[in-house]
Amino acid sequence: MSTAEATYDAIVVGGGHNGLVAACYLAKAKKRVLILEAESQLGGATASDRLFPEYDAYISRYSYLVSLLPDQITSDLGLNFQTITRAISSYTPHSVNSKHDGLLVTDPWNHESESSFERLTGSRIAARSWRQFYTELATLAQRLAPSLLLPLQSAESLKTDLALPDIWDRLLREPIGHIVLDYFGHDLLRGIALTDAVIGTFASVEDMRANACFLYHLIGNGTGQWRVPKGGMGRLVLELQRVAVQHGVEIRRDAEVVDLETGINGVGVKTALGHRYTARDLLFAAAPCHLAKLRGVDPPSVMEGSQLKINMLVKQLPRFKSGINPEIAFAGTLHVNESATQLENAFQQANRSQLPQPLPLEIYCHTLTDTSILSDDLVARGFHTLTLFGLHTPASLFDDKPLQAASMAGQLALDSLNEYLEDPIESVLAECQNGSLAMEVVTPLDLEREISLPRGNIFHGELTFPLLDHGSARPKYPIWGSETDDPHIFIAGAGARRGGGVSGIAGHNAAMSLLQRG
């Protein structure tokens, strides 16, 4: 290998949350660690920015809520980071014969939820089925989630050792669309349940790939609750950076790795600025396809990213045609045009290279739960942030005319939301000094350009189930899902097995795999 400027026990490529988690664990184990981050800012998809300079509001531009980050990682690393549970799980506006109403799901369940289910379906059976379905999933989450921070096991051993409920077996063999159909007869109820199977994943609910997405969304931290990060995602980055530096991790920003050499004794890297470093081991906390390019090997196939994100700052929350208090409707996840039929129609339209109409949406209001990302002045004036996710918007829809397609997708998203609003969303958006509205549209191509997500895929590739492949030979060492064919290189990002989402699990597991080898 080439002469290097410095030698380390481990080099971590990528300063996002996973790379920082991995570095912290290794440094706590007394390893000499270097982080190389290509950008000038740490955090990657978990960074927060003052997106609209006229307004003192720090918005998590790419990621939003926290479900998968285990409390164990927060505790192990001594992070001063909190997530806040939302009292409202979701609200879904709907209209029948021009009469507007909505389905409210509270956490914990209460009479208002019961009543909204009965108004929608005309009976109490649907509410009982809903609670049964999510009770079974809660049991699965509670028992399965801790295993994500342990070596991989087979499906059979997980079932036996953890006494997993029957829905585990069904998720491994039946499309999620079939499973949900057994529980819910109403099209809207099926759709709300199925959104967790397709958000960020371009797949039909008849495709088993949707099952893996569903599982990850529902087992996070043993509860499946999507919680609000206090201080925004940027707070998590700052805390991880603090702990890393405290334990001696060296961090180099503007240090894009452009060359990688491997040998029997370790690895060497070269940055775009010509700096060289060597280490015994390398943890790659970026997409596996980028690692393959550096190694000169065939890259893994990349599944298209499939989400539109719109960041908004509003002067006040808009009113709903249903008459519900906006502070209740926006307090949880707002589902818009996400019946099972609408989801499947949107997938089929996108599969024909058409932007879906109506566009299925999910919307989150961070500031109803945590105002700390806003200045006191904005809070006093009633401002809020809204984060909108559009489903089934794959990268290919934006390839030919990116700006035009992004503008059209943004308008379709607003049109979809406005269908249920008394106040059009444009009427409450804050105004910027240049006359534009405080709204940013982020497409999969933007995610690829700005934070190197291949084809905008937030999972870096195709999600897989959190278990050993069937028929795997008995390994020499326990498998953590981060190993590669080179004993000195580990995948520490979302592309690792069990790596999807803002979890830190991939960073933890890569560090554990390295440490167990001594």
N, C-alpha and C positions, 0 to 999 in steps of 0.2 A: 504493500500500500504506500501511497505518497507520504512525503514528509508533512507532518501536521503542525498547526500552531499550538494545539493543546490536546491532551488525552484525558478521557473521562471513563467512568464505569458505564455510563449510559448516555446516549444522545436521544432526545425526544424531538421528533420533527412535527411541528404543529403546536401552537400555543392556545388552542381552544380549550374548552373545559376538560375534555378527556386528556389532552396532553398535560395540562396542569395537574390533574388528579394523579396521573401516573408518576409525574415528577415528584409530587409531594410524598407519595408512598415510598418511592425509592430513596429519596433524601432522608426520610425518617428512618430508613433502614441503613443509614450511613453510607449510601452510595454517592459518588460525585457525579452530578447530573447537569447536563446542558440542554436548554430548550432553544431550538431554532425556529423562529416564527417569521414567515415570509412577509407579513404586513407590518405596518408601524404600530398597530394596535393589537393587544392580546384579546382573546375571547372568541374570535371567529363568529359562529352563529349565535353566540350568547352575549355579544357586546351590546351595550346601550349607547345611544347617541342623542344629542340635542338636534333632532331631525329638522325642526323648523326654527331657524336661528332667532326669529323674532320672539319666540316663546320659550320660557324656562321650563321645558318638559323633556325628560330623558326617556326615550322610547326604546324598547327592545325591538330592534328592526326586523330580526329574522325569526327568532324563537319567541315564545309567548308565556305559556304556563308550565308548571313543573308537576310531573306525576312520577316519573321513573327514578329520580334521584333518591337513592336509599338514605334513610336517616343514619345508617351505619357509616357511610362515607363522611357525612357531615360531622358525626361524632369522632370517628377515627382521626380525622385531620384537624379537629378543633376549629371548625369554621363558624364564624359568627354570621350565620345565614339562616333566615327563617322563611318558611312558606306558610301562607294563610289559607285556611279552609273556607270555601264559599258556602253560605247558607242556602243558596239556590243552586241546584244542579243544572237545570236547563229550563228554558222557555221556548216554545215553538208556536208562533202565530199561525193561524189557519183561517180559512174562509169557506163557508158552505152557503150557497145561494145568497151571496153578497153579505152574509152575516159574519162579522169578524169575531174571533175568540182566540184562545190559546191554550196550549197544554203546559201546565206548570209542574215541575218536578222539584220538590224541596229536599233538603238533606239536613236534619232527618225528615222523614216522611210526615206529612200532616194532613189535616182535613182539606186544605186548599188543593193539594195534589189529588186526593181522592175525588173531590168534586170535579176537577178539570178533566180527569179521565172519564168520569161518568157522563159529562156533557158531550165529550167527543164521541164516545162509543155507544152511549145509551144503556150501559150496564156496568156493574161493579166487577165483572169477571176480568176485564183487561187490566185493571189496577192490581188484582191479585196475581195475574200472570207476570206482570212487570216486576213486582216485588220478588216473586219466586225466581225469575230469571237472574236478577241482579244479586239475590242472596246466594245463589249457587256460584256466581262469578266472584262474589266477595270471599267465599270459602276457598275457591281456587287461588285467588290472589294472595290471601293470607298465608297459604301453605306453600305456594310455588315461588313467590317473590324472593324469599331469602336464598333460594338455590342459585339465583343469578350471580351471587358473589362467591360461589363455590365452583369447583371443577365440574365440567359437564357430566351429566348422567344420561342413560338411555331413557326412552319414554317409559319402558316397563319398570325400571328401578325407581323413577320419579313417582310413578303411580303407586307403587308398593310402599316405598319409604315414606312418602308424604301423605298417603291416604287421600289422594286427589279425588274430587267428585267425578261423577260420570261425564260431565260436560267436557272434561279433559280429553277423554277418548273420542268424543264426538268432534271436537275441534281438530283432532289429528286425522280424521278420516272423512268428514262430511263438509261440504261447502257451507260457510257461515250463513249464506242465504237460506239454505234448507233448514238449518238449526233454528234460526230466528222465526221462520214461518211456522214452526211447531208451537211456538209460544204465543205469537201474536197474529190475530186475524185482521187487524186494522192496518192499512197501508202506511199511514203516517207513523204508527208505533214501530213498525218494522224498519222504516227508514231511519228514525232517530237512533235505534239500536245499531243499525248497520253503518252509520257514519264513522264509527270507530274502526271499521274494517277497510275504509277506502280513503280516509284523509291522508294525503301525502303519497298515496299509492294508486297507480293507474291500473285498476283491475275491476272486473265484474265481481259481484258478490257470489257468483257461481264458480269463481276461480279460487283454488286453495291458497293462492298467495294472499288473498284478503284475510284468511284466517290468522296468519302470523301477525299481520298488522293489528287485527282486532285483539289478539292476545296481549300484545305489548301495551296497547292502550288501556287495557282493563286490569292489569295486575300490578301496576306501578306502586312500589313501596309497600306492598301488602294491603293496600286499600283501593287502588285504582282511582283515587280522587285526584282531580286536576286542580292544583292549588296555585295561588298567586305568589310569586317571589317578592318578598318585601324588599323594596328598593330597586326592583327590576332585575333582569338577568345580569346586568352589569355589576350588581352587588356580589353575585356569585363569583364573577371573574376577579374582582378586587380582592375578595377573601382568599381565593385560591392563590393568587399572586402573592399576597401577604405571607401565607403559610409557606409557599415555595421558597421565597427569599429568606424567610426566617430560618429555614433548614438548609440554607446554603446553595440552593439551585441557582445556577447562572442562566440568565435569559438574554438572548440576542434577538432583537427585532430587525426588520428589514434584512432578513437573512434567509432568502429563498434557497433551498437546496437544489442544485442543478446537476450534481454528479454524485454517484454512490458506488463505492467499491467494497467488496466483501472478501474475506480471507479466512483462513482456518483459525486465526486468533481474534477476529473481530471485524469491525467495519470502519470505513472512512468516508467522509462527506466533504463536498466542496460547495460553497455558496456562490451566488451570482456575483458577489463582490470579490471573489477569489480567495476567501478564507477557507482553510482546511482544518478539520477536526477528526479525531479518531476516538473510538470507544470499543469496549468489548461487545456491547449490545446496542441495538437501535430500536426504539419504539416509534412506530410510524402512526401519528395521530391525525392523518389525513386520509383521503380516499385510496383504497387499494389499487385503483387504476393508475393513480399518479406514482405509486410505489413501483408498479410493474414497468412503467415507462423509464424510471430511473435505473431499474435493474436490467432493462433491455429484454424483457420477456413479454409474452403475449398477455395483454390485460384481460381481466375478467369482464364478462358482459355487464353492461350498465343499463339498468332499468330507468326509464325516463322519470324525472321528477314530475309531479302532477299537482302542484298547488299554486294558486295565486294568492299573494298576501298584499293587503292594503292597510297601511298605517294612517290613522286619522286623529286629528285633534279637533274636538267640537266645543263650541261655546256653551252648549247645554245639550242634554240628552233629548232626542226627538220623541214626540208622543206617538203612541200606537193607535190604530183604528179600533183595536179591541177595547181600548180604554184602560188597560193595565198601567199601573205606575211604572214609568220607564226605569226607575231605580230598582224595581223588582225584575223586570224583563231582562235588563242588561247585567244583572248581578251574577248570573251563571253563564252558561253557554247558550247563546241565542241561535237556534236552528232555523234556517230559512229555506223553503222549497227543497226539503230533504225527505220526502216520502220515499218509500222503496221504489215506486214506479219512476219518480223524478230522478233518483240516483241512477237507476239503470238506463233511463232515456239519455241522461247526460253523458254516461259512459259511451253509449252507442253513438251519440252525436260526435263526441270527441274522437272516437275511433274512426269516424268518417271525415276527420280533419275539419270539424266544425266546432266553433265555440258554443258550449251548451246554452240553450235558452229554454226555460229559465235556469239561471246558474245557481246550483246548490251552494249555500253559504253557512259558515259558522262565524260568530262574532263574539268577542270578549272585551269587557271593559275592566281594565286593570284598576283604574282609579276609584271605582266603587268599593273596592276592598282595601286598597293601599294608595293613599294620596301622596306618599313620600316622593314619587317621581315627578311631582309638580311643585312649583314654587307656591308659597303661601298666598301670593296674589292671585294666581290662577285658580287655586282651590276656592278662595273667597268669591271669585267671579263665576264659579259654577262650571269651569272647564272640566273636560274628561278626555281620556284617550280611548279610542276604539281600535281593535285589531280585527280585521276581516280576513277569513280564509275562504277562497273559492275552490271547490272540488272539481276533479276531472278536467283539469287544464294542463295537459302534458306539454312538455317543452316543444314538441314538434309543431304545435299550433302557432308558435311565435317565431319559427325559423325564417320564413320568407320575408316578412315585414315586421320586425320586432316592435318598433315604436307604434305603428298603426295597430297591430294586434293587441299590444298592451293597453292602448287607449280604449279600444273596443271592449276588451275584457273588463277594464275598470268600469266602463259605463254599464255593461251588462250586470255587473255586481251591484252597482247602485240601483239600477232598475229593479233587480230582484228584491232588494231590501225595501225599496220605496213602495212596493206593492202592499206592504203591511203598515206603513207609517202614515200618520196624519200630517207630520211635518217632513217633507222630503229631506233626505240627509244632507243635500247640498245647502239647504237653508240654515243649517246649524253648524256647518264646518267653519272653523276659524279662517280668517283671511290673512294672507301673507303680504308683505310690503310690495311685492311685484305684481299684486293683483290676483295671484293664483290662490286656490283653496288649499288648506293644510291637509293634504292627502298625498301619499306616496304609494304608487303601484309597483309591486315587486313580482316579476315573473320567474319561472325556472331558469331562463337564460340570464337574468340578473344575478341569481344565486350562483350560477356557474362563474360568471365574470367577476363578481365581487368577493365571494368567499370560497371559490374553487370547488363547489359541489358539482360533481359530474352530471351534466344534463339537468342540473338543479335538483338532484335527488338528495333529500334530507337524510336518507339512510345510507348514502354512499354506494348503494347497490340494492340487491334484492334481499328483503328481510327473510330470515330463516327461523325456524322454531328453536327455542333455547334448550337443545338437547343434542346428544351424540347422534351421528348418522347411523341408521340401522345397519347392523352387521359390521361395525367398525372393529378392527383388530384391537386387542388389548395393548394400550400404549405403554411405552417405557415410563413416561411421566403422566400425571393427570393432565387432561386437556382442558384449557380454559377458554378456547375459542379465539385465541389471539395468535396462535402459532403459525409459522410459515414453513416452507421447505428449507429455509436457512435457519439454523439453530440460534443465530445471533440477531434475527430480525423478528419483531412482533408487531401485529396490528393492534393499535391502541385507540382507534377512532370508531366512528359509527359503522364502518364496514366490517368490524369484527363480529363474530357470532355473539349475540346478545348485546350488540353495540348500538342499536337504533335509539333515537330520541335523546333528549337532554337528560342523561342519567349518570354519567361518570363511570358507569359499569365497565365499559371497555377499557378505560384508563386503569381502573382498579385491577381488572383481570390480567391485563398485559403485565403490570408490575408484579402481580402474584406469580404469574407463569415464569417470569425472569428470575424472581427471588428463589423459587423452589429448586431451580437448577444450580443455585449456589454461585 
